Amino acid sequence: MNSNTSSIVGGFLAGIVIGGVIGAAVALLLAPQSGEETRRQIESKAEELRGRAELLAEDARKRVEAASEDLRKRVEKPA
């Protein structure tokens, strides 16, 4: 397969995946369910996203601390 064909196939597959995600989101929003169920789903997703954000923030904090410690050691090291 040449690169042009690979690009077309990759684009097609990406379109299928993106379409599937959009379709699932629309189905979730339009599914016949009570407002309470929808609020519960939204709350659950919000909790999940909050947890991910906290993990990412903690990871970023640790990386910044490590980088700043490394930089401090480099600056303090006599030339």
KOLFITI-579120 format. One line per field, with one value per residue: residue in three letters; residue number from 0; x, y, z of N, C-alpha, C, O, CB in turn. Coordinates in Angstrom, 3 decimals. Glycine has a CB too. Layout:
residues N
residuo = ala / ...
num = NUM / ...
npx = X / ...
npy = Y / ...
npz = Z / ...
capx = X / ...
capy = Y / ...
capz = Z / ...
cpx = X / ...
cpy = Y / ...
cpz = Z / ...
opx = X / ...
opy = Y / ...
opz = Z / ...
cbpx = X / ...
cbpy = Y / ...
cbpz = Z / ...
end
This chain:
residues 79
residuo = met / asn / ser / asn / thr / ser / ser / ile / val / gly / gly / phe / leu / ala / gly / ile / val / ile / gly / gly / val / ile / gly / ala / ala / val / ala / leu / leu / leu / ala / pro / gln / ser / gly / glu / glu / thr / arg / arg / gln / ile / glu / ser / lys / ala / glu / glu / leu / arg / gly / arg / ala / glu / leu / leu / ala / glu / asp / ala / arg / lys / arg / val / glu / ala / ala / ser / glu / asp / leu / arg / lys / arg / val / glu / lys / pro / ala
num = 0 / 1 / 2 / 3 / 4 / 5 / 6 / 7 / 8 / 9 / 10 / 11 / 12 / 13 / 14 / 15 / 16 / 17 / 18 / 19 / 20 / 21 / 22 / 23 / 24 / 25 / 26 / 27 / 28 / 29 / 30 / 31 / 32 / 33 / 34 / 35 / 36 / 37 / 38 / 39 / 40 / 41 / 42 / 43 / 44 / 45 / 46 / 47 / 48 / 49 / 50 / 51 / 52 / 53 / 54 / 55 / 56 / 57 / 58 / 59 / 60 / 61 / 62 / 63 / 64 / 65 / 66 / 67 / 68 / 69 / 70 / 71 / 72 / 73 / 74 / 75 / 76 / 77 / 78
npx = 0.837 / 0.615 / 1.625 / -0.401 / -2.744 / -2.777 / -3.200 / -5.774 / -7.266 / -6.713 / -7.910 / -10.572 / -11.110 / -10.703 / -12.823 / -14.980 / -14.647 / -14.860 / -17.451 / -18.866 / -18.430 / -19.670 / -22.276 / -22.901 / -22.857 / -24.977 / -27.078 / -27.109 / -27.883 / -30.417 / -31.865 / -34.741 / -35.280 / -35.569 / -35.327 / -33.949 / -32.357 / -30.708 / -29.413 / -28.025 / -26.261 / -24.781 / -23.670 / -22.108 / -20.272 / -19.052 / -17.807 / -15.986 / -14.407 / -13.419 / -11.849 / -9.901 / -8.758 / -7.671 / -5.710 / -4.067 / -3.262 / -1.825 / 0.233 / 1.447 / 2.278 / 4.201 / 6.071 / 6.873 / 8.013 / 10.164 / 11.604 / 12.216 / 13.815 / 15.953 / 16.886 / 17.585 / 19.714 / 21.526 / 22.032 / 23.156 / 25.462 / 28.961 / 30.828
npy = -1.168 / 2.182 / 5.453 / 7.321 / 5.810 / 4.659 / 6.937 / 7.665 / 5.445 / 5.608 / 8.071 / 7.445 / 5.455 / 6.986 / 8.750 / 6.991 / 6.241 / 8.743 / 9.447 / 7.397 / 8.016 / 10.536 / 9.782 / 8.086 / 9.942 / 11.647 / 9.801 / 9.213 / 11.674 / 11.995 / 9.793 / 8.152 / 8.888 / 9.563 / 12.851 / 12.763 / 10.471 / 11.301 / 13.481 / 12.088 / 10.579 / 12.655 / 13.760 / 11.610 / 11.398 / 13.880 / 13.575 / 11.570 / 12.920 / 14.968 / 13.494 / 12.530 / 14.972 / 15.793 / 13.818 / 14.346 / 16.944 / 16.494 / 14.880 / 16.719 / 18.617 / 17.142 / 16.712 / 19.336 / 20.023 / 18.200 / 19.067 / 21.681 / 21.193 / 19.871 / 21.946 / 23.794 / 22.440 / 22.427 / 25.160 / 25.792 / 24.305 / 24.576 / 26.269
npz = 0.000 / -0.883 / 0.387 / -0.063 / -0.330 / 2.210 / 3.704 / 2.907 / 3.788 / 6.537 / 7.124 / 6.553 / 8.481 / 10.799 / 10.509 / 10.827 / 13.522 / 14.849 / 14.055 / 15.334 / 18.049 / 18.223 / 17.550 / 19.713 / 21.815 / 21.103 / 21.178 / 23.905 / 24.960 / 23.821 / 24.538 / 25.821 / 28.972 / 32.468 / 33.908 / 36.270 / 36.001 / 33.903 / 35.120 / 37.086 / 35.489 / 34.323 / 36.627 / 37.474 / 35.343 / 35.629 / 38.124 / 37.443 / 35.534 / 37.168 / 38.933 / 37.141 / 36.383 / 38.821 / 39.197 / 36.979 / 37.611 / 39.971 / 38.980 / 37.238 / 39.122 / 40.549 / 38.521 / 37.969 / 40.423 / 40.472 / 38.226 / 38.999 / 41.215 / 39.998 / 38.359 / 40.357 / 41.577 / 39.451 / 39.182 / 41.654 / 41.610 / 41.551 / 39.035
capx = 0.000 / 1.418 / 1.257 / -1.666 / -3.801 / -2.787 / -3.794 / -7.215 / -7.817 / -6.630 / -8.945 / -11.859 / -11.255 / -10.870 / -14.194 / -15.887 / -14.511 / -15.432 / -18.902 / -19.388 / -18.411 / -20.722 / -23.556 / -23.130 / -23.174 / -26.334 / -28.007 / -27.197 / -28.652 / -31.785 / -32.505 / -35.882 / -35.017 / -36.030 / -34.362 / -33.131 / -31.338 / -29.766 / -28.602 / -27.119 / -25.215 / -23.937 / -22.916 / -21.119 / -19.220 / -18.334 / -16.924 / -14.903 / -13.517 / -12.758 / -10.795 / -8.814 / -8.095 / -6.860 / -4.528 / -3.189 / -2.684 / -0.817 / 1.372 / 2.113 / 2.949 / 5.399 / 7.050 / 7.411 / 8.911 / 11.392 / 12.340 / 12.752 / 14.907 / 17.068 / 17.400 / 18.250 / 21.004 / 22.403 / 22.420 / 24.008 / 26.709 / 30.016 / 31.281
capy = 0.000 / 3.399 / 6.378 / 7.981 / 4.867 / 4.563 / 8.174 / 7.595 / 4.436 / 6.174 / 9.097 / 6.771 / 4.831 / 8.061 / 9.228 / 6.009 / 6.340 / 10.029 / 9.332 / 6.540 / 8.767 / 11.557 / 9.073 / 7.634 / 11.119 / 12.086 / 8.796 / 9.390 / 12.886 / 11.910 / 8.561 / 8.419 / 8.584 / 10.643 / 13.907 / 12.314 / 9.566 / 12.112 / 14.222 / 11.116 / 10.282 / 13.848 / 13.851 / 10.529 / 11.791 / 15.008 / 13.006 / 10.873 / 13.927 / 15.647 / 12.585 / 12.565 / 16.276 / 15.799 / 12.988 / 15.079 / 18.073 / 15.954 / 14.466 / 17.937 / 19.208 / 16.351 / 16.973 / 20.690 / 19.961 / 17.502 / 19.934 / 22.821 / 20.664 / 19.648 / 23.264 / 24.359 / 21.751 / 22.892 / 26.547 / 25.813 / 23.592 / 25.522 / 26.125
capz = 0.000 / -0.867 / 1.470 / -0.383 / 0.013 / 3.671 / 4.209 / 2.658 / 4.692 / 7.880 / 7.234 / 6.589 / 9.800 / 11.775 / 10.344 / 11.435 / 14.979 / 15.275 / 13.879 / 16.396 / 19.310 / 18.143 / 17.599 / 21.090 / 22.633 / 20.749 / 21.688 / 25.349 / 25.250 / 23.334 / 25.002 / 26.707 / 30.375 / 33.328 / 34.192 / 37.398 / 35.457 / 33.137 / 36.088 / 37.704 / 34.510 / 34.208 / 37.878 / 37.451 / 34.397 / 36.219 / 39.152 / 36.748 / 34.962 / 38.281 / 39.382 / 36.148 / 36.470 / 40.037 / 38.933 / 36.061 / 38.333 / 40.887 / 38.153 / 36.775 / 40.278 / 40.823 / 37.457 / 38.164 / 41.584 / 40.065 / 37.309 / 39.739 / 42.038 / 39.074 / 37.983 / 41.536 / 41.720 / 38.381 / 39.456 / 42.833 / 41.331 / 41.170 / 37.642
cpx = 0.892 / 0.879 / -0.065 / -2.843 / -3.916 / -3.460 / -5.313 / -7.875 / -7.804 / -7.691 / -10.330 / -12.114 / -11.435 / -12.287 / -15.204 / -15.849 / -15.156 / -16.949 / -19.540 / -19.466 / -19.522 / -22.102 / -23.892 / -23.517 / -24.590 / -27.361 / -28.189 / -28.072 / -30.126 / -32.532 / -33.653 / -35.574 / -35.443 / -34.929 / -33.426 / -32.018 / -30.273 / -28.850 / -27.597 / -25.957 / -24.248 / -23.072 / -21.808 / -19.951 / -18.393 / -17.364 / -15.725 / -13.892 / -12.765 / -11.603 / -9.612 / -8.034 / -7.203 / -5.587 / -3.543 / -2.511 / -1.590 / 0.433 / 2.157 / 2.881 / 4.247 / 6.483 / 7.692 / 8.371 / 10.232 / 12.244 / 12.958 / 13.912 / 16.151 / 17.710 / 18.137 / 19.625 / 21.987 / 22.918 / 23.391 / 25.352 / 27.772 / 30.528 / 32.705
cpy = 1.245 / 4.372 / 7.087 / 7.088 / 4.714 / 5.773 / 8.148 / 6.610 / 4.959 / 7.225 / 8.495 / 6.154 / 5.879 / 8.616 / 8.297 / 6.126 / 7.622 / 10.004 / 8.476 / 7.249 / 9.809 / 10.899 / 8.604 / 8.803 / 11.600 / 11.093 / 8.938 / 10.592 / 12.761 / 10.660 / 8.899 / 7.944 / 9.783 / 11.679 / 13.512 / 11.379 / 10.335 / 12.888 / 13.303 / 10.777 / 11.446 / 13.983 / 12.807 / 10.883 / 12.934 / 14.524 / 12.323 / 11.871 / 14.692 / 14.792 / 12.570 / 13.870 / 16.345 / 14.975 / 13.702 / 16.254 / 17.606 / 15.525 / 15.692 / 18.600 / 18.471 / 16.602 / 18.348 / 20.700 / 19.296 / 18.384 / 21.114 / 22.379 / 20.434 / 20.976 / 23.910 / 23.747 / 22.217 / 24.308 / 26.612 / 25.156 / 24.593 / 25.223 / 25.727
cpz = 0.000 / 0.172 / 1.201 / -0.015 / 1.524 / 4.279 / 4.041 / 3.616 / 6.129 / 8.113 / 7.335 / 7.960 / 10.891 / 11.707 / 10.974 / 12.958 / 15.493 / 15.151 / 14.958 / 17.730 / 19.323 / 18.238 / 19.000 / 21.987 / 22.359 / 21.294 / 23.193 / 25.698 / 24.861 / 23.803 / 25.941 / 28.129 / 31.204 / 33.515 / 35.312 / 36.913 / 34.691 / 34.072 / 36.774 / 36.766 / 34.380 / 35.458 / 37.923 / 36.530 / 34.967 / 37.290 / 38.513 / 36.181 / 36.049 / 38.804 / 38.428 / 36.244 / 37.703 / 39.850 / 38.021 / 36.759 / 39.288 / 40.120 / 37.678 / 37.924 / 40.586 / 39.774 / 37.607 / 39.342 / 41.212 / 39.158 / 38.057 / 40.633 / 41.175 / 38.673 / 39.148 / 41.735 / 40.659 / 38.655 / 40.630 / 42.606 / 40.889 / 39.761 / 37.526
opx = 1.822 / -0.179 / -0.782 / -3.830 / -5.022 / -4.203 / -6.048 / -8.924 / -8.776 / -8.304 / -11.168 / -13.194 / -12.231 / -12.885 / -16.174 / -16.892 / -15.913 / -17.655 / -20.627 / -20.447 / -20.234 / -22.988 / -25.039 / -24.406 / -25.324 / -28.400 / -29.302 / -28.894 / -30.988 / -33.712 / -33.553 / -35.609 / -35.647 / -33.749 / -32.251 / -30.876 / -29.081 / -27.642 / -26.454 / -24.807 / -23.034 / -21.882 / -20.695 / -18.788 / -17.172 / -16.231 / -14.593 / -12.682 / -11.595 / -10.517 / -8.458 / -6.804 / -6.102 / -4.512 / -2.335 / -1.333 / -0.546 / 1.555 / 3.387 / 3.995 / 5.273 / 7.666 / 8.895 / 9.432 / 11.299 / 13.465 / 14.093 / 14.886 / 17.265 / 18.934 / 19.195 / 20.589 / 23.172 / 24.081 / 24.342 / 26.298 / 27.540 / 30.641 / 33.214
opy = 1.342 / 4.151 / 7.423 / 7.560 / 4.646 / 5.657 / 8.564 / 6.905 / 4.774 / 7.269 / 8.968 / 6.307 / 5.685 / 8.920 / 8.746 / 6.111 / 7.592 / 10.483 / 8.789 / 7.108 / 9.950 / 11.403 / 8.709 / 8.672 / 11.927 / 11.500 / 8.799 / 10.533 / 13.359 / 10.493 / 9.816 / 6.750 / 10.879 / 11.399 / 13.878 / 11.482 / 10.053 / 12.948 / 13.693 / 10.697 / 11.249 / 14.283 / 13.095 / 10.693 / 12.959 / 15.000 / 12.471 / 11.696 / 15.029 / 15.302 / 12.594 / 13.875 / 16.893 / 15.382 / 13.672 / 16.527 / 18.249 / 15.777 / 15.698 / 19.086 / 19.097 / 16.693 / 18.510 / 21.320 / 19.777 / 18.440 / 21.501 / 23.115 / 20.764 / 21.103 / 24.509 / 24.453 / 22.384 / 24.618 / 27.394 / 25.427 / 25.374 / 24.066 / 25.571
opz = 0.801 / 0.760 / 2.144 / 0.550 / 2.061 / 5.254 / 4.937 / 4.189 / 6.861 / 9.179 / 8.103 / 8.529 / 11.810 / 12.740 / 11.586 / 13.611 / 16.463 / 16.037 / 15.444 / 18.460 / 20.317 / 18.928 / 19.433 / 22.828 / 23.291 / 21.814 / 23.701 / 26.612 / 25.504 / 23.492 / 26.756 / 28.427 / 30.682 / 33.302 / 35.311 / 37.360 / 34.815 / 33.845 / 37.014 / 37.198 / 34.334 / 35.363 / 38.364 / 36.888 / 34.809 / 37.364 / 38.974 / 36.325 / 35.868 / 39.081 / 38.857 / 36.193 / 37.644 / 40.290 / 38.254 / 36.529 / 39.401 / 40.559 / 37.713 / 37.731 / 40.853 / 40.102 / 37.402 / 39.270 / 41.593 / 39.307 / 37.780 / 40.789 / 41.581 / 38.654 / 38.956 / 42.028 / 40.949 / 38.397 / 40.609 / 43.345 / 39.966 / 39.358 / 36.417
cbpx = -0.958 / 1.437 / 2.354 / -1.722 / -3.540 / -1.364 / -3.196 / -7.495 / -7.017 / -5.266 / -8.883 / -11.928 / -10.039 / -9.841 / -14.513 / -15.510 / -13.026 / -14.851 / -19.223 / -18.536 / -17.039 / -20.600 / -23.536 / -21.878 / -22.171 / -26.484 / -27.513 / -25.799 / -28.038 / -31.779 / -31.482 / -37.163 / -33.510 / -36.486 / -35.074 / -34.009 / -31.982 / -30.514 / -29.500 / -27.887 / -25.831 / -24.803 / -23.850 / -21.772 / -19.829 / -19.319 / -17.693 / -15.470 / -14.311 / -13.770 / -11.344 / -9.375 / -9.134 / -7.669 / -4.941 / -3.983 / -3.772 / -1.391 / 0.889 / 1.083 / 2.025 / 5.050 / 6.383 / 6.271 / 8.244 / 11.051 / 11.416 / 11.645 / 14.478 / 16.587 / 16.256 / 17.398 / 20.818 / 21.668 / 21.178 / 23.316 / 26.496 / 31.183 / 31.081
cbpy = -0.010 / 4.055 / 7.412 / 8.349 / 3.506 / 4.424 / 9.395 / 7.189 / 3.112 / 6.768 / 10.034 / 5.700 / 3.956 / 9.185 / 9.401 / 4.570 / 6.291 / 11.190 / 8.752 / 5.313 / 9.446 / 12.371 / 7.890 / 6.936 / 12.254 / 12.230 / 7.387 / 9.559 / 14.066 / 11.952 / 7.638 / 7.724 / 8.238 / 10.095 / 15.196 / 11.601 / 8.520 / 13.076 / 14.897 / 9.833 / 9.958 / 15.125 / 13.678 / 9.209 / 12.202 / 16.024 / 12.006 / 9.989 / 14.899 / 15.947 / 11.182 / 12.392 / 17.410 / 15.257 / 11.654 / 15.579 / 18.829 / 14.761 / 13.632 / 18.924 / 19.188 / 14.860 / 16.862 / 21.714 / 19.196 / 16.182 / 20.441 / 23.485 / 19.343 / 18.888 / 24.172 / 24.142 / 20.227 / 22.852 / 27.410 / 25.144 / 22.498 / 25.467 / 27.384
cbpz = 1.215 / -2.257 / 1.671 / -1.874 / -0.639 / 4.215 / 3.483 / 1.199 / 4.589 / 8.116 / 6.051 / 5.505 / 10.114 / 11.532 / 8.884 / 10.997 / 15.389 / 14.439 / 12.514 / 16.533 / 19.522 / 16.820 / 16.659 / 21.645 / 22.363 / 19.207 / 21.348 / 25.953 / 24.530 / 21.844 / 25.708 / 26.173 / 30.616 / 34.687 / 34.545 / 38.456 / 34.544 / 32.204 / 37.136 / 38.083 / 33.146 / 34.003 / 39.081 / 36.995 / 33.041 / 36.814 / 40.035 / 35.619 / 34.094 / 39.418 / 39.536 / 34.720 / 36.504 / 41.222 / 38.307 / 34.852 / 39.104 / 41.680 / 36.937 / 36.178 / 41.504 / 40.871 / 36.085 / 38.392 / 42.743 / 39.348 / 36.189 / 40.584 / 42.735 / 37.818 / 37.513 / 42.788 / 41.630 / 37.042 / 39.747 / 43.969 / 40.245 / 42.182 / 36.898
end
